[in-house]
């Protein structure tokens, strides 16, 4: 009887471990004031799913996620780049924002101006958005 219980416990632990391994990885970023998942096979059919909280749970229910983004009131860019092993590839200044296009240890990437980019940081007066591979839409 003890052998049966031990075998059942081992099988249960194996099932839990296999289920955890099969689940998608956590979100790419810590959730800021909102979190957006870009869902679709490419940018032409991409739709945005935005939540204010519970991003990691929502991520489990989404298929075909091709990017992620979050917004912060403010962000220490140097510290953030250090956390994701990021490096600025090029910068673009617009009238209302400064955009940093970077490489980092993040799950998504695109080619932009002949360079592989997988982190986009947009700094504006009203906050900072970060996205991987880039921030889609109009932040």
C-alpha positions as CSV (number, residue, x, y, z in Angstrom):
1,X,0.0,0.0,0.0
2,X,2.8,2.4,0.8
3,X,4.4,1.7,-2.5
4,X,1.2,2.6,-4.3
5,X,0.9,5.9,-2.4
6,X,4.6,6.7,-3.2
7,X,4.1,5.9,-6.8
8,X,0.9,8.0,-7.0
9,X,2.7,11.0,-5.3
10,X,5.6,10.7,-7.8
11,X,3.2,10.6,-10.8
12,X,1.3,13.6,-9.4
13,X,4.6,15.6,-9.0
14,X,5.6,14.6,-12.6
15,X,2.2,15.8,-13.9
16,X,2.5,19.1,-12.0
17,X,6.1,19.6,-13.3
18,X,5.1,18.8,-16.9
19,X,2.1,21.2,-16.7
20,X,4.3,24.0,-15.3
21,X,6.9,23.4,-18.1
22,X,4.2,23.6,-20.7
23,X,2.8,26.9,-19.6
24,X,4.0,30.0,-21.4
25,X,6.8,32.0,-19.8
26,X,5.9,34.9,-17.6
27,X,5.4,38.4,-19.0
28,X,8.3,40.1,-20.6
29,X,8.1,43.1,-18.2
30,X,6.9,43.9,-14.7
31,X,3.4,45.4,-15.1
32,X,3.3,49.2,-15.0
33,X,0.1,51.3,-15.0
34,X,-1.2,49.1,-17.8
35,X,0.0,46.1,-19.8
36,X,-0.6,45.4,-23.5
37,X,-0.2,42.1,-25.4
38,X,0.0,42.3,-29.2
39,X,-1.7,39.2,-30.5
40,X,-1.5,38.0,-34.1
41,X,0.8,36.3,-36.6
42,X,2.2,39.6,-37.9
43,X,1.6,43.4,-37.7
44,X,-1.1,43.3,-40.4
45,X,-3.5,41.2,-38.3
46,X,-2.2,42.4,-34.9
47,X,-4.7,43.3,-32.2
48,X,-4.0,44.8,-28.8
49,X,-5.2,43.3,-25.5
50,X,-4.7,45.8,-22.6
51,X,-5.2,45.1,-18.9
52,X,-4.6,47.2,-15.8
53,X,-3.7,44.3,-13.6
54,X,-3.3,40.5,-13.7
55,X,-1.2,40.5,-16.9
56,X,0.5,37.2,-16.0
57,X,-2.9,35.4,-15.7
58,X,-4.2,37.0,-18.9
59,X,-1.0,35.9,-20.7
60,X,-1.9,32.3,-20.0
61,X,-5.1,32.6,-21.9
62,X,-3.7,34.3,-25.0
63,X,-2.3,32.5,-28.1
64,X,-0.1,34.0,-30.8
65,X,1.3,36.7,-28.7
66,X,3.9,38.5,-30.9
67,X,4.8,41.4,-28.5
68,X,4.2,43.0,-25.1
69,X,4.3,46.5,-23.8
70,X,3.8,48.3,-20.5
71,X,3.6,51.9,-19.4
72,X,5.4,53.5,-16.3
73,X,4.9,57.0,-14.8
74,X,8.7,57.2,-14.8
75,X,11.6,54.8,-15.4
76,X,15.3,54.6,-14.6
77,X,16.3,53.7,-18.2
78,X,19.9,52.8,-17.3
79,X,18.8,50.5,-14.5
80,X,16.1,49.0,-16.7
81,X,18.6,48.3,-19.5
82,X,20.9,46.7,-16.9
83,X,18.0,44.4,-15.7
84,X,17.3,43.1,-19.3
85,X,20.9,43.1,-20.4
86,X,20.0,45.8,-22.9
87,X,22.0,48.1,-25.2
88,X,20.8,51.1,-27.2
89,X,21.3,50.5,-30.9
90,X,19.9,53.9,-32.0
91,X,17.8,56.8,-30.8
92,X,15.1,58.8,-32.6
93,X,13.9,62.2,-31.3
94,X,10.4,63.4,-32.2
95,X,8.6,66.6,-31.2
96,X,6.8,64.9,-28.3
97,X,9.1,61.9,-27.4
98,X,12.5,60.3,-27.5
99,X,12.6,56.7,-28.7
100,X,15.3,54.2,-27.9
101,X,15.6,51.1,-30.0
102,X,17.6,48.4,-28.3
103,X,18.8,44.8,-28.1
104,X,18.1,42.9,-24.9
105,X,17.4,39.5,-23.4
106,X,13.7,39.5,-24.4
107,X,11.6,37.0,-26.3
108,X,10.5,38.9,-29.4
109,X,12.5,40.7,-32.2
110,X,12.0,42.5,-35.5
111,X,14.4,43.9,-38.1
112,X,14.4,47.7,-38.2
113,X,16.7,49.6,-40.5
114,X,18.7,46.5,-41.0
115,X,19.3,45.9,-37.3
116,X,17.7,43.3,-35.0
117,X,15.6,45.2,-32.4
118,X,13.7,43.6,-29.5
119,X,13.3,46.5,-27.1
120,X,11.7,49.8,-27.7
121,X,11.6,52.5,-25.0
122,X,9.5,55.6,-25.6
123,X,10.0,58.6,-23.2
124,X,7.3,61.3,-23.2
125,X,6.4,64.0,-20.6
126,X,3.4,61.9,-19.4
127,X,5.3,58.6,-18.9
128,X,7.6,55.9,-20.4
129,X,6.4,53.0,-22.4
130,X,8.6,49.9,-23.0
131,X,7.8,47.2,-25.5
132,X,9.2,44.1,-27.1
133,X,9.9,44.0,-29.9
134,X,8.5,47.5,-30.5
135,X,5.5,49.4,-29.2
136,X,2.7,49.1,-31.8
137,X,0.1,51.8,-32.1
138,X,0.3,55.3,-31.0
139,X,2.0,55.8,-27.7
